[in-house]
């Protein structure tokens, strides 16, 4: 049987104990912060992602806060936003947009979870999708690195400051105005432009049907005062650039009017739970949509007589009592994502047609061009990798330094390490070959 070393670190004084298998070490003052710092050439794996930066696991009441201190170029190299096999000019446009969005985010200061947990930007699609510095070890990683190097320090600037260079996967035929999606004042460089991605993006257009009863139940699940049978659905859409559209829903129980942008969140949050298998829907090409409602660029129609012609693709996933006799809701749309700013598939289409990255960026961010970012380009940053996990398993490919509450505790060997957060401290379980190093932890005081 494999032997493990167990180190228990708590927030109050405990006596030293020895477990029958491996060793249990208790120290006199608690450890709430563990730093893992890879030696050159070492990567630390978490799940299917690998990291080469300074990892910090901080114990909180709801589990670990996991962050990485990483250099700017290493952060950019770990962005998983577009396939690295895309045209080089599309990659360069993506790098500049991502670097600019990062600079714009940093300029605004930490907010939300970033302020609460101590990081500059998150690692998910809510910010930018960061998958670790090991990402470039995969296919075409050298092409992505070349795009980073070729555009070093470049940002899109507006009024002498980094622009709000938002982007999304696909806009369909045309991008959306920022004020039509998020409200507020119009941003000059985030206004609608044509996006030449027809026949290029797999999401340039799509449509699906939903039983009318299911549509009403989804709205009700999200807290809307709606019930009964659907009578009509109408999209009240102001002229382009004049603000948010509203969805007017009439049922036998009454009328509600909600921002059309709200339906995307409602369907994506509740659709797969209420109707698994039905949502996200499949297209005519039998391709499942990436989300229940992929974009804000959509329209809704109600087919009152559709109940007698329910497709088997719908009835296969519904109980008999859920099969409606009041028709179908048809949702027709285009794109994937918020649709504001640069379309990633549109950038690919422009690059395929010979446009360079400057032309791509100037098209989607009207009139802006890459400039030297100067003071707005950071040397390094803190990325929020995860929040709320009670247990984190890492695998080090080589030696790494470990610090407890900011104090160097020693150099640890390669292997699998299990860190658990609990009320009062942190527990670390590592390979038995670390025994000699961690024995030195006994009796050492750790600053709070």
C-alpha positions as a Python dict, from the first residue, in 0.01 Angstrom:
ca = {
    (1, 'X'): (0, 0, 0),
    (2, 'X'): (125, 347, -88),
    (3, 'X'): (211, 559, 215),
    (4, 'X'): (112, 926, 240),
    (5, 'X'): (237, 1211, 449),
    (6, 'X'): (-40, 1411, 613),
    (7, 'X'): (19, 1764, 741),
    (8, 'X'): (-263, 1923, 942),
    (9, 'X'): (-243, 2296, 1001),
    (10, 'X'): (-502, 2452, 1235),
    (11, 'X'): (-584, 2789, 1381),
    (12, 'X'): (-530, 2693, 1743),
    (13, 'X'): (-260, 2514, 1945),
    (14, 'X'): (-250, 2133, 1914),
    (15, 'X'): (-8, 1869, 2035),
    (16, 'X'): (213, 1681, 1792),
    (17, 'X'): (72, 1341, 1701),
    (18, 'X'): (189, 1054, 1484),
    (19, 'X'): (-55, 851, 1276),
    (20, 'X'): (-8, 477, 1223),
    (21, 'X'): (37, 524, 848),
    (22, 'X'): (246, 819, 727),
    (23, 'X'): (281, 1112, 964),
    (24, 'X'): (52, 1378, 1100),
    (25, 'X'): (217, 1706, 1190),
    (26, 'X'): (42, 1986, 1384),
    (27, 'X'): (195, 2328, 1425),
    (28, 'X'): (129, 2577, 1701),
    (29, 'X'): (-41, 2846, 1497),
    (30, 'X'): (-284, 2807, 1213),
    (31, 'X'): (-211, 2826, 844),
    (32, 'X'): (-478, 2979, 624),
    (33, 'X'): (-265, 3047, 315),
    (34, 'X'): (-57, 2801, 111),
    (35, 'X'): (166, 2912, -177),
    (36, 'X'): (295, 2667, -439),
    (37, 'X'): (577, 2813, -648),
    (38, 'X'): (705, 2590, -930),
    (39, 'X'): (1079, 2566, -991),
    (40, 'X'): (1188, 2639, -1351),
    (41, 'X'): (1056, 2364, -1575),
    (42, 'X'): (795, 2247, -1324),
    (43, 'X'): (424, 2262, -1400),
    (44, 'X'): (148, 2215, -1146),
    (45, 'X'): (-157, 2035, -1277),
    (46, 'X'): (-511, 2096, -1158),
    (47, 'X'): (-755, 1876, -1345),
    (48, 'X'): (-671, 1898, -1715),
    (49, 'X'): (-494, 2234, -1683),
    (50, 'X'): (-133, 2306, -1599),
    (51, 'X'): (15, 2618, -1444),
    (52, 'X'): (365, 2757, -1424),
    (53, 'X'): (296, 3066, -1216),
    (54, 'X'): (281, 3131, -842),
    (55, 'X'): (-30, 2953, -711),
    (56, 'X'): (-197, 3060, -389),
    (57, 'X'): (-466, 2867, -202),
    (58, 'X'): (-631, 3071, 70),
    (59, 'X'): (-875, 2905, 306),
    (60, 'X'): (-1204, 3088, 351),
    (61, 'X'): (-1534, 2999, 509),
    (62, 'X'): (-1670, 2860, 182),
    (63, 'X'): (-1357, 2673, 71),
    (64, 'X'): (-1035, 2764, -107),
    (65, 'X'): (-976, 3077, -309),
    (66, 'X'): (-728, 2965, -576),
    (67, 'X'): (-530, 3233, -762),
    (68, 'X'): (-222, 3248, -983),
    (69, 'X'): (31, 3529, -1001),
    (70, 'X'): (146, 3520, -1362),
    (71, 'X'): (328, 3743, -1608),
    (72, 'X'): (131, 3922, -1877),
    (73, 'X'): (269, 3715, -2165),
    (74, 'X'): (216, 3389, -1976),
    (75, 'X'): (-142, 3496, -1906),
    (76, 'X'): (-201, 3576, -2272),
    (77, 'X'): (-43, 3247, -2376),
    (78, 'X'): (-298, 3063, -2163),
    (79, 'X'): (-610, 3221, -2313),
    (80, 'X'): (-837, 2966, -2476),
    (81, 'X'): (-1054, 3199, -2682),
    (82, 'X'): (-1008, 3084, -3042),
    (83, 'X'): (-845, 2779, -3208),
    (84, 'X'): (-473, 2835, -3253),
    (85, 'X'): (-499, 2691, -3603),
    (86, 'X'): (-700, 2992, -3726),
    (87, 'X'): (-540, 3244, -3968),
    (88, 'X'): (-252, 3436, -3814),
    (89, 'X'): (-419, 3774, -3861),
    (90, 'X'): (-728, 3654, -3674),
    (91, 'X'): (-502, 3537, -3390),
    (92, 'X'): (-328, 3875, -3379),
    (93, 'X'): (-664, 4054, -3365),
    (94, 'X'): (-771, 3830, -3078),
    (95, 'X'): (-448, 3895, -2884),
    (96, 'X'): (-485, 4273, -2911),
    (97, 'X'): (-853, 4259, -2815),
    (98, 'X'): (-776, 4035, -2514),
    (99, 'X'): (-481, 4249, -2400),
    (100, 'X'): (-696, 4561, -2432),
    (101, 'X'): (-987, 4409, -2242),
    (102, 'X'): (-747, 4309, -1965),
    (103, 'X'): (-601, 4662, -1946),
    (104, 'X'): (-951, 4812, -1940),
    (105, 'X'): (-1049, 4573, -1658),
    (106, 'X'): (-738, 4656, -1453),
    (107, 'X'): (-794, 5029, -1501),
    (108, 'X'): (-1132, 4998, -1335),
    (109, 'X'): (-984, 4831, -1027),
    (110, 'X'): (-1092, 4511, -860),
    (111, 'X'): (-1466, 4471, -815),
    (112, 'X'): (-1716, 4199, -724),
    (113, 'X'): (-1548, 3868, -649),
    (114, 'X'): (-1215, 4014, -758),
    (115, 'X'): (-1228, 4271, -477),
    (116, 'X'): (-1368, 4017, -232),
    (117, 'X'): (-1115, 3743, -302),
    (118, 'X'): (-811, 3941, -415),
    (119, 'X'): (-763, 3889, -787),
    (120, 'X'): (-752, 4112, -1096),
    (121, 'X'): (-950, 3906, -1346),
    (122, 'X'): (-1132, 3573, -1346),
    (123, 'X'): (-1045, 3274, -1564),
    (124, 'X'): (-1390, 3201, -1708),
    (125, 'X'): (-1603, 3330, -1994),
    (126, 'X'): (-1738, 3592, -1750),
    (127, 'X'): (-1399, 3763, -1806),
    (128, 'X'): (-1162, 3587, -2046),
    (129, 'X'): (-1116, 3210, -2070),
    (130, 'X'): (-774, 3136, -1918),
    (131, 'X'): (-669, 2771, -1924),
    (132, 'X'): (-316, 2787, -1780),
    (133, 'X'): (31, 2832, -1918),
    (134, 'X'): (45, 2471, -2039),
    (135, 'X'): (-208, 2548, -2311),
    (136, 'X'): (57, 2647, -2563),
    (137, 'X'): (219, 2304, -2534),
    (138, 'X'): (-65, 2172, -2751),
    (139, 'X'): (-109, 2186, -3129),
    (140, 'X'): (-33, 2521, -3295),
    (141, 'X'): (75, 2678, -2965),
    (142, 'X'): (372, 2830, -3145),
    (143, 'X'): (135, 3021, -3374),
    (144, 'X'): (-44, 3177, -3077),
    (145, 'X'): (290, 3272, -2920),
    (146, 'X'): (392, 3433, -3249),
    (147, 'X'): (75, 3647, -3243),
    (148, 'X'): (153, 3758, -2887),
    (149, 'X'): (509, 3852, -2978),
    (150, 'X'): (412, 4027, -3304),
    (151, 'X'): (168, 4257, -3122),
    (152, 'X'): (371, 4310, -2805),
    (153, 'X'): (239, 4599, -2597),
    (154, 'X'): (-36, 4691, -2843),
    (155, 'X'): (-376, 4809, -2718),
    (156, 'X'): (-684, 4971, -2864),
    (157, 'X'): (-705, 5320, -2714),
    (158, 'X'): (-998, 5559, -2692),
    (159, 'X'): (-966, 5901, -2534),
    (160, 'X'): (-613, 5816, -2421),
    (161, 'X'): (-729, 5510, -2224),
    (162, 'X'): (-771, 5139, -2300),
    (163, 'X'): (-1096, 5073, -2485),
    (164, 'X'): (-1368, 4841, -2362),
    (165, 'X'): (-1272, 4580, -2620),
    (166, 'X'): (-1545, 4324, -2559),
    (167, 'X'): (-1588, 4036, -2802),
    (168, 'X'): (-1798, 3724, -2846),
    (169, 'X'): (-1793, 3404, -3047),
    (170, 'X'): (-2031, 3491, -3329),
    (171, 'X'): (-2248, 3790, -3419),
    (172, 'X'): (-2433, 3637, -3713),
    (173, 'X'): (-2490, 3895, -3986),
    (174, 'X'): (-2438, 4207, -3774),
    (175, 'X'): (-2299, 4305, -3434),
    (176, 'X'): (-2516, 4470, -3168),
    (177, 'X'): (-2494, 4813, -3006),
    (178, 'X'): (-2374, 4811, -2646),
    (179, 'X'): (-2679, 5014, -2536),
    (180, 'X'): (-2917, 4764, -2698),
    (181, 'X'): (-2771, 4481, -2491),
    (182, 'X'): (-2657, 4633, -2163),
    (183, 'X'): (-2836, 4968, -2163),
    (184, 'X'): (-2665, 5294, -2075),
    (185, 'X'): (-2505, 5540, -2311),
    (186, 'X'): (-2376, 5450, -2654),
    (187, 'X'): (-2004, 5376, -2680),
    (188, 'X'): (-1887, 5508, -3017),
    (189, 'X'): (-1666, 5212, -3103),
    (190, 'X'): (-1923, 4949, -2991),
    (191, 'X'): (-2192, 5025, -3247),
    (192, 'X'): (-2338, 4779, -3503),
    (193, 'X'): (-2135, 4678, -3806),
    (194, 'X'): (-2185, 4402, -4060),
    (195, 'X'): (-2014, 4073, -3980),
    (196, 'X'): (-1918, 3864, -4285),
    (197, 'X'): (-1949, 3521, -4125),
    (198, 'X'): (-2238, 3365, -4319),
    (199, 'X'): (-2133, 3015, -4416),
    (200, 'X'): (-1823, 3040, -4194),
    (201, 'X'): (-1956, 3038, -3839),
    (202, 'X'): (-2151, 2726, -3736),
    (203, 'X'): (-2380, 2961, -3542),
    (204, 'X'): (-2441, 3231, -3804),
    (205, 'X'): (-2811, 3141, -3794),
    (206, 'X'): (-3026, 2893, -3605),
    (207, 'X'): (-3385, 2819, -3508),
    (208, 'X'): (-3571, 2587, -3274),
    (209, 'X'): (-3922, 2517, -3150),
    (210, 'X'): (-4045, 2501, -2793),
    (211, 'X'): (-4384, 2382, -2665),
    (212, 'X'): (-4583, 2687, -2557),
    (213, 'X'): (-4647, 2539, -2212),
    (214, 'X'): (-4275, 2488, -2163),
    (215, 'X'): (-4211, 2850, -2264),
    (216, 'X'): (-4457, 2978, -2001),
    (217, 'X'): (-4316, 2749, -1733),
    (218, 'X'): (-3963, 2874, -1800),
    (219, 'X'): (-4074, 3234, -1750),
    (220, 'X'): (-4257, 3140, -1432),
    (221, 'X'): (-3956, 2949, -1294),
    (222, 'X'): (-3752, 3269, -1323),
    (223, 'X'): (-3998, 3453, -1098),
    (224, 'X'): (-4218, 3618, -1359),
    (225, 'X'): (-4587, 3648, -1271),
    (226, 'X'): (-4711, 3441, -1562),
    (227, 'X'): (-4931, 3135, -1595),
    (228, 'X'): (-5212, 2980, -1794),
    (229, 'X'): (-5198, 2904, -2165),
    (230, 'X'): (-5001, 3116, -2409),
    (231, 'X'): (-5210, 3351, -2624),
    (232, 'X'): (-4942, 3556, -2803),
    (233, 'X'): (-4575, 3655, -2801),
    (234, 'X'): (-4450, 3977, -2954),
    (235, 'X'): (-4109, 4139, -2969),
    (236, 'X'): (-4125, 4516, -2924),
    (237, 'X'): (-3795, 4620, -3077),
    (238, 'X'): (-3697, 4989, -3103),
    (239, 'X'): (-3482, 5105, -3396),
    (240, 'X'): (-3120, 4988, -3391),
    (241, 'X'): (-2919, 5173, -3128),
    (242, 'X'): (-3225, 5302, -2941),
    (243, 'X'): (-3213, 5065, -2646),
    (244, 'X'): (-3330, 4723, -2534),
    (245, 'X'): (-3611, 4532, -2698),
    (246, 'X'): (-3891, 4396, -2480),
    (247, 'X'): (-4078, 4070, -2496),
    (248, 'X'): (-4456, 4106, -2464),
    (249, 'X'): (-4613, 3781, -2348),
    (250, 'X'): (-4991, 3739, -2324),
    (251, 'X'): (-5144, 3433, -2156),
    (252, 'X'): (-5492, 3344, -2038),
    (253, 'X'): (-5381, 3471, -1696),
    (254, 'X'): (-5264, 3813, -1810),
    (255, 'X'): (-4979, 4012, -1968),
    (256, 'X'): (-4612, 4052, -1880),
    (257, 'X'): (-4341, 4256, -2048),
    (258, 'X'): (-3975, 4174, -1986),
    (259, 'X'): (-3648, 4293, -2144),
    (260, 'X'): (-3570, 4061, -2434),
    (261, 'X'): (-3217, 4027, -2300),
    (262, 'X'): (-3356, 3865, -1983),
    (263, 'X'): (-3491, 3566, -2175),
    (264, 'X'): (-3138, 3450, -2260),
    (265, 'X'): (-3047, 3419, -1892),
    (266, 'X'): (-3382, 3258, -1807),
    (267, 'X'): (-3355, 2988, -2071),
    (268, 'X'): (-2987, 2915, -2016),
    (269, 'X'): (-3028, 2887, -1639),
    (270, 'X'): (-3356, 2695, -1618),
    (271, 'X'): (-3408, 2535, -1960),
    (272, 'X'): (-3173, 2236, -1931),
    (273, 'X'): (-3299, 2166, -1576),
    (274, 'X'): (-3669, 2178, -1661),
    (275, 'X'): (-3640, 2013, -2001),
    (276, 'X'): (-3318, 1809, -2026),
    (277, 'X'): (-3272, 1668, -2372),
    (278, 'X'): (-3503, 1932, -2517),
    (279, 'X'): (-3273, 2225, -2435),
    (280, 'X'): (-3026, 2311, -2572),
    (281, 'X'): (-3208, 2221, -2892),
    (282, 'X'): (-3071, 2051, -3200),
    (283, 'X'): (-3060, 2228, -3534),
    (284, 'X'): (-3179, 2087, -3865),
    (285, 'X'): (-2822, 1963, -3917),
    (286, 'X'): (-2860, 1764, -3590),
    (287, 'X'): (-2604, 1984, -3420),
    (288, 'X'): (-2683, 2080, -3061),
    (289, 'X'): (-2678, 2453, -2994),
    (290, 'X'): (-2409, 2568, -2748),
    (291, 'X'): (-2673, 2714, -2512),
    (292, 'X'): (-3049, 2700, -2468),
    (293, 'X'): (-3066, 3054, -2611),
    (294, 'X'): (-2724, 3131, -2764),
    (295, 'X'): (-2750, 3506, -2828),
    (296, 'X'): (-2945, 3828, -2787),
    (297, 'X'): (-3004, 3851, -3163),
    (298, 'X'): (-3328, 3656, -3188),
    (299, 'X'): (-3697, 3685, -3261),
    (300, 'X'): (-3992, 3487, -3126),
    (301, 'X'): (-4309, 3374, -3301),
    (302, 'X'): (-4610, 3184, -3169),
    (303, 'X'): (-4773, 2920, -3386),
    (304, 'X'): (-5113, 2872, -3225),
    (305, 'X'): (-5203, 2579, -3450),
    (306, 'X'): (-4871, 2401, -3411),
    (307, 'X'): (-4992, 2170, -3137),
    (308, 'X'): (-5121, 1913, -3382),
    (309, 'X'): (-4782, 1889, -3552),
    (310, 'X'): (-4543, 1848, -3260),
    (311, 'X'): (-4213, 1712, -3397),
    (312, 'X'): (-4103, 1381, -3254),
    (313, 'X'): (-3778, 1551, -3153),
    (314, 'X'): (-3989, 1737, -2896),
    (315, 'X'): (-4230, 1468, -2782),
    (316, 'X'): (-3946, 1221, -2719),
    (317, 'X'): (-3837, 1439, -2425),
    (318, 'X'): (-4179, 1532, -2282),
    (319, 'X'): (-4418, 1352, -2053),
    (320, 'X'): (-4768, 1306, -2201),
    (321, 'X'): (-4914, 1578, -1979),
    (322, 'X'): (-4648, 1823, -2104),
    (323, 'X'): (-4735, 1785, -2472),
    (324, 'X'): (-4915, 2110, -2550),
    (325, 'X'): (-5243, 2156, -2730),
    (326, 'X'): (-5192, 2529, -2767),
    (327, 'X'): (-4911, 2550, -3020),
    (328, 'X'): (-4540, 2604, -3047),
    (329, 'X'): (-4303, 2893, -2982),
    (330, 'X'): (-4054, 2937, -3265),
    (331, 'X'): (-3723, 3105, -3176),
    (332, 'X'): (-3515, 3226, -3471),
    (333, 'X'): (-3176, 3387, -3417),
    (334, 'X'): (-2814, 3424, -3510),
    (335, 'X'): (-2477, 3420, -3342),
    (336, 'X'): (-2344, 3298, -3008),
    (337, 'X'): (-2267, 3535, -2722),
    (338, 'X'): (-2355, 3896, -2648),
    (339, 'X'): (-2276, 4011, -3002),
    (340, 'X'): (-2112, 4341, -2902),
    (341, 'X'): (-1768, 4437, -3037),
    (342, 'X'): (-1555, 4189, -3227),
    (343, 'X'): (-1704, 3865, -3353),
    (344, 'X'): (-1439, 3595, -3331),
    (345, 'X'): (-1585, 3398, -3622),
    (346, 'X'): (-1623, 3723, -3812),
    (347, 'X'): (-1255, 3798, -3753),
    (348, 'X'): (-1169, 3458, -3897),
    (349, 'X'): (-1388, 3525, -4200),
    (350, 'X'): (-1218, 3862, -4260),
    (351, 'X'): (-872, 3703, -4223),
    (352, 'X'): (-971, 3428, -4465),
    (353, 'X'): (-1058, 3702, -4712),
    (354, 'X'): (-720, 3874, -4677),
    (355, 'X'): (-776, 4139, -4408),
    (356, 'X'): (-492, 4200, -4164),
    (357, 'X'): (-542, 4233, -3789),
    (358, 'X'): (-546, 4613, -3797),
    (359, 'X'): (-829, 4611, -4052),
    (360, 'X'): (-1021, 4352, -3850),
    (361, 'X'): (-995, 4552, -3529),
    (362, 'X'): (-1077, 4885, -3694),
    (363, 'X'): (-1386, 4728, -3849),
    (364, 'X'): (-1533, 4580, -3532),
    (365, 'X'): (-1418, 4861, -3298),
    (366, 'X'): (-1517, 5144, -3528),
    (367, 'X'): (-1221, 5366, -3606),
    (368, 'X'): (-981, 5229, -3341),
    (369, 'X'): (-637, 5096, -3429),
    (370, 'X'): (-364, 4924, -3223),
    (371, 'X'): (-125, 5161, -3043),
    (372, 'X'): (157, 5126, -2790),
    (373, 'X'): (-17, 5060, -2457),
    (374, 'X'): (261, 5209, -2249),
    (375, 'X'): (170, 5245, -1882),
    (376, 'X'): (-149, 5041, -1919),
    (377, 'X'): (29, 4715, -2001),
    (378, 'X'): (102, 4534, -1669),
    (379, 'X'): (409, 4322, -1599),
    (380, 'X'): (204, 4062, -1412),
    (381, 'X'): (-140, 4006, -1266),
    (382, 'X'): (-340, 3786, -1031),
    (383, 'X'): (-590, 3553, -1198),
    (384, 'X'): (-883, 3404, -1006),
    (385, 'X'): (-884, 3033, -1094),
    (386, 'X'): (-1145, 2893, -856),
    (387, 'X'): (-1356, 2983, -555),
    (388, 'X'): (-1537, 2766, -303),
    (389, 'X'): (-1371, 2427, -350),
    (390, 'X'): (-1327, 2244, -19),
    (391, 'X'): (-1065, 2015, -167),
    (392, 'X'): (-801, 2078, -434),
    (393, 'X'): (-584, 1805, -585),
    (394, 'X'): (-266, 1912, -763),
    (395, 'X'): (10, 1716, -932),
    (396, 'X'): (356, 1870, -955),
    (397, 'X'): (573, 1755, -1244),
    (398, 'X'): (888, 1855, -1054),
    (399, 'X'): (1009, 2034, -741),
    (400, 'X'): (823, 2335, -607),
    (401, 'X'): (859, 2571, -315),
    (402, 'X'): (586, 2576, -53),
    (403, 'X'): (510, 2873, 171),
    (404, 'X'): (276, 2874, 469),
    (405, 'X'): (126, 3209, 563),
    (406, 'X'): (392, 3372, 348),
    (407, 'X'): (689, 3198, 513),
    (408, 'X'): (908, 2964, 309),
    (409, 'X'): (850, 2613, 448),
    (410, 'X'): (1071, 2417, 210),
    (411, 'X'): (1103, 2260, -132),
    (412, 'X'): (862, 1979, -208),
    (413, 'X'): (909, 1697, -459),
    (414, 'X'): (703, 1598, -761),
    (415, 'X'): (389, 1400, -699),
    (416, 'X'): (22, 1426, -614),
    (417, 'X'): (-77, 1664, -335),
    (418, 'X'): (-421, 1692, -181),
    (419, 'X'): (-519, 2012, 1),
    (420, 'X'): (-838, 2032, 206),
    (421, 'X'): (-996, 2339, 361),
    (422, 'X'): (-1193, 2301, 682),
    (423, 'X'): (-1315, 2520, 966),
    (424, 'X'): (-999, 2612, 1156),
    (425, 'X'): (-731, 2540, 901),
    (426, 'X'): (-587, 2355, 606),
    (427, 'X'): (-485, 1992, 563),
    (428, 'X'): (-214, 1890, 317),
    (429, 'X'): (-165, 1529, 209),
    (430, 'X'): (140, 1452, 1),
    (431, 'X'): (361, 1161, -112),
    (432, 'X'): (566, 992, 159),
    (433, 'X'): (893, 1101, -9),
    (434, 'X'): (823, 1448, 129),
    (435, 'X'): (862, 1317, 486),
    (436, 'X'): (1207, 1455, 558),
    (437, 'X'): (1120, 1805, 439),
    (438, 'X'): (796, 1846, 628),
    (439, 'X'): (932, 1701, 953),
    (440, 'X'): (1100, 2040, 985),
    (441, 'X'): (757, 2204, 1012),
    (442, 'X'): (699, 2064, 1361),
    (443, 'X'): (690, 2335, 1624),
    (444, 'X'): (759, 2622, 1386),
    (445, 'X'): (543, 2931, 1443),
    (446, 'X'): (352, 3064, 1141),
    (447, 'X'): (257, 3434, 1137),
    (448, 'X'): (-111, 3514, 1110),
}
